[in-house]
């Protein structure tokens, strides 16, 4: 992990409420883990490569073309978006390469990993043209590191975190107490998320969201990953409503074949339903990819695989379904999980059935609009 330094406070374990299990003698010592994260404007492609539905192996059908095609009055599958990206240091001049094991994160921000008792320190730079922030779920934070503006009776330094202006920098500090780690019914690690919370829906629809993984101290390797897991995947079932994105007008001008003909849809299921292609700007994606374009979901028979699933802010529910193999969710054997808006679920799999398998949302409109991926189980 980037910028790991020894946590200085000798009483940190006590102050953070660590129990004897978390203070096990063979556990790594607490650390402050520093990350350099910027919100950047990029061109994102929901369906890169050949114009082929990678689930069916065939050219896109009419439903898919309506969602990601460009017929002069829609935008298509390439959009300006704001995403979190990790850099090597506080100059924000060099992007930190993403490890191949995490290429599947796609549009998600960098993985912030910590162990119970650690402190996460994020040096955040806003390189977008709109105010942005980093608001974490689950971990501890004071008012100066909450990343959300509202009437909370604070002022001065306690408000600087709320909305970092374009070109601005803020340091967020998030201790990781026991209540941010696995609970009695959890495995050795749990997932939280972070996202911009200045204008919550528009920020997230623009793309500003990422994962946090917290491991119990006694169960952690030196790098913070859980000892009893061989492979981890984070998959966000995200309905990005591009109609609400900060970049909508820019995307119409830049990517629509005939910008003057594009009708802006505010309510695709209501008064705007009669507009041609009313749902074209609702991207039912998995980590920002549609119709099988999500890469990197590869494992082997017999590996201990942990899936961290999440949803975002839309008026939506999701039903992640794995073909071919089963998972344990909260101790229950299943092959379908349940996600509410901004929900987070951990599922453990030991695959026993090799092959290329479908992984998708079982909510029918999400399925047909592209919320589908493939995962690969290799022989042992």
N, C-alpha and C positions, 0 to 999 in steps of 0.2 A: 504494500500500500504506500501511497505517496506521503512523504514528509513525516514519518513516524518518529516521535521522540518520547523518551521515557517520562511518564507522568511524575511530576515532581513532588506532589503532596504525599507525605508518608501516611497520613490518615485518610487517604482518599477512599479506601475500601469501606471504612466505617462511615464516612460522610455520605457515601453513595448508597448505603443500606445493603451492602453485600452480605449474603448469608454464608455459613461455613462451606456449603457446597461450592459457591462461587469463589471462595478463597482457597480452594484445594491447592496443596503444595506443588502439584505438577502443572498448575495453570500458568499461562504467561502473565507477566506483571502488567498492571494497568498502564496505558499509554494515552497520550494526546495524539490524535490522528488528524493531520492537517491536509486539507484538500483545497485546490485552487480551481474554482468553478466560475465560468462566465456564461451569461445568457447571450447567445449569438444569433444573428439572423442568417439563415441558410436557405437554400432551395432544397426542399424535400420531395422525394419521389415515392409515392405509395406503391407503385408497381414498376420497379426498374427493369430494364432489359427488354427482351422481345415482347411484342403485344400478344401474349399467350396467358391464358388462365392456367397456372401451374398446378391447380387441383385437378382439373379435367384433362389437361394436356391438349386442349383445343383452343382455337381462337375465342375471344370473348363473345358471349352471347349478348342479346339485346339488353338484359338487365345490367350486366357488367359494363357494357359500353355506355349506358346511361349514367352510371356512377363514376367511371374513370375515363371515358372517352372524351374527345373534344370535337363537338359538332358545330362549332362557331358560337353557340350561345351558352356553353358550359366551359369550365376552366380545365378539366381533365384530371390528371393524376400528379402533376407537379405544382407545388405551392411554395411560396415564401412562408417560413415558419420560424418561430423562436424556440431554440432548444438549449438545454444546459450542456456545456462541454467542459472537460477537465483539461487543465494546463499544467505544465511542469513546475511553475513557480509564480511568484507574485508579479512578474513583469507581463504575464499573459501574452507572451510572444511566441511560445511553442506549445502546440497541442500535445497532450500526452497520448501516445498510441493506445488504442483499445485492444486489450488482449483478445486473441482469437476465440477463447472460451466464452467471451462476453459479446461477440459480434451480434448475437441475437437481440441485444438490448435495443438495437435500432434507434428510434427517435428518443428513447428514454435518456435522461441524464446519467452521469457516471454513478456507478454503484458506490455508495458510502457505507463502508463496513466498519463495525466496531464490536467490542466485547463488553459485556457488563462490567462496569467500573472504569471504562475508558471515557475520554472526552472527545467529541467530534468538533473540530474547528474548521470552518469553511471561510476562506477568503473569497468573497463573491464580487465579481465585476459585471456591471450591466452594460453590454455592448449593443443593446437594442435601442430603437428610437422611442420606447415607451417605458415608464417606470416599471420595475420588476422587483421581486423579492424571493426569499427562500423560506418557506414555512414548513417545519417538520411535523410529522405525526409521531406520537409515542414517546420520544425522548424528552428530557427535561430542558426547559429554557426559561430565561428571565425575559422581562419585557423588552430588553434591548436586543433579543435574538428570536423574537416570535415571528417576524416577517408578515404581519397582518395589520392593516390600519383600521381602527375603529375607536369609538369614544371610550377609552379605557382609563381616563383620568391621568395619563402619563404625559410627559413633555420632555424636551431636550434630547439627551442621548437615548432615552427610551423610545423615541419616535424615529430615530434615524434608520432603524431596521425595517420600518413599515413599508417604505416605497423608495427603493434606491433609484435615483434619477439616471437618465441616459449618461453614460460615461462615468458614473459614480461607482464607488467601492464600499463594501461593508464587511466586517468580520462577524460571522455568526458563531456562537459557542454553545454547544449542546452536550452537557454531561449525560451519561448513560447509566442511570440507576437501575436497581434490580427490577423495578416496575416497568422498565422499557425492554426487558429481556423476556425470555420464555417463561410462561406461567406454568402452573401445575399440570395442565392438560396438553402443553405444547411439547414439541420435540426440542432438539438442542439449539435451534435458532428460529427467529421470527423475522418477518418483514414489516417495515413501515414505509412510508413514502414522504417525499418532499415535493413542494410545488410552489409556484408563485401565487400570492394571495392578495395582490393589489386590487385588481378587478378579477375575482376568482374565476368566473366562467370564461372570460375572454383570454385571460392569461393561460389557462390550461388548454383551451381550444387552440391557442396559438402554438402550444407544444411544450410548455414549461412544466415538466413533471419528471420525477426520477425515484429510484429505490434506495432504501436503507435496509441493511441486514444486520441484526444484532444476535450474537451468539453467547450462550451461557459460558462463564469464564472457565469452569472445569471441563467444558466440552470443546474448547477452542484450540485450534492449531496456532502457531506463532503468527501467522498472517491474519488471524481472526476468523477463518473459516471453520465450520463444524467438523470435528474429527470423524464423526460417524456418517458423513455424507461424501460420496465420490464425485457427484456432479450436481451443480445447481443451475436452475433456469428461472429467470424472472420474465413473466409475460403479462403485459397490461392489455386488457380488453378495453379498447378506447374508441368511443364514438366522438371523433373530432368534428365538431360543428364548425366548418369553415365559414359559415355565415356570421359567426360570432367572433372570429379571429380579428385581431388588430390589423391584419394584413389583407383583409378582404378586398378593399379597393385596389391595392397594389397588385393583388393576384389577378383581378379582372383585367387591369390594364396590361399586365405582363404576359399572361398565359391564355386568355380567351381569344379565340380566333377572330371574333368581331365584338370587341368590348361594348360597343354601344347597344348591342342587342341583348346583353346579359340582363336578366331580371333578378334583382336581389330578393332572395327568399328569406323572410323573417319567421314564417310559421308554415313549414312544409306539410304539416298534417292538418292545417286549419284553413285560414282564408287564402293562403297562397298555394293550395293544393292544385289549383287549375293551371298554374304556371308550368310550362314545359320543363320536365326533369326537376321536379320540386325537391327531390332528395339527392341531387347530384353533389351537393356540398356537404352531405353527411358521410363521413368516411368511417365505416365500421371496420376498424383495423385491429391488428394485434402487433403491438410495438411499432405502430406506424406503417404496417404493411398489410396489403389485401390480396386475396385470391392466391395464397400459397407462396408469396414472395418473402416471407419471414425466414431468414437463414439460421443455420447453426444449431438446430435442435437435434443433436446426435448423441447417442449413448450406447452402451453395450448391455447385453443380457447379463443379469446378475448384479449390475452396479446399483448402488444406493443413490437414488436420484431424488432431489428435493425440488419441487416446483413452488415458486412463490407467485401467486396470482393477484392481480389488482384491477380495479376499475377506476374510472375517472368521474367527472362531475355531471355528465349528461343525465337527462331524465330517462334512465335506462336500468335494466338488470341484465345480467349475463349468466349463461349456463355452460361453462367450459366442459367439454366432453372429449375424452381420449378414446380413440378406437384401439383395440388390440390388447390393451393392458389396463390394470386397475391401480387405484391409489388408496391411501389412507388419509382421510380428512377428519381431524378431531377423533381419531381412533375408529372411525367407521370406514368400512370397505365400500368403495364406490367407483364409478367411472364418470360421474357428472358432479361438478361442484356448483356452488351458488355464490354469485357476486352481486352485492348491492352497490349503488353509487359510492365511490371512494372506499369500497370495501377491500379487504386484504385477507387472503386465504393461503395457507401452506398445505401442500399435498405431497406425500411421500410415496414413491414408486420404486419397486424392484422389478424391472421389466423382465419377462420370461418369454416373450413372443417376438422373435426377430422379424424385421420387415420395415416397410415405409407405411406409416399410419397417419390417419387424419386426426387433427386436433382442431376443434372449432367451437364456436358458440352455438348452442342448440336453440336459441331464440330464432325462429324462422326468418324474420326480416333481416337480422344480422348475418345469418348464414348466407342468404342469397345475395347480400350486398358485399360479401367478400371477407367476413370475419372467419377465415379459414387458414390453416397452416398445415404443414407436414412435419412429423417428427420421425426420426430414423433410429431403429434399434438394430445394432450390429450384433452378429454372433459373438459368443463369449470370447 
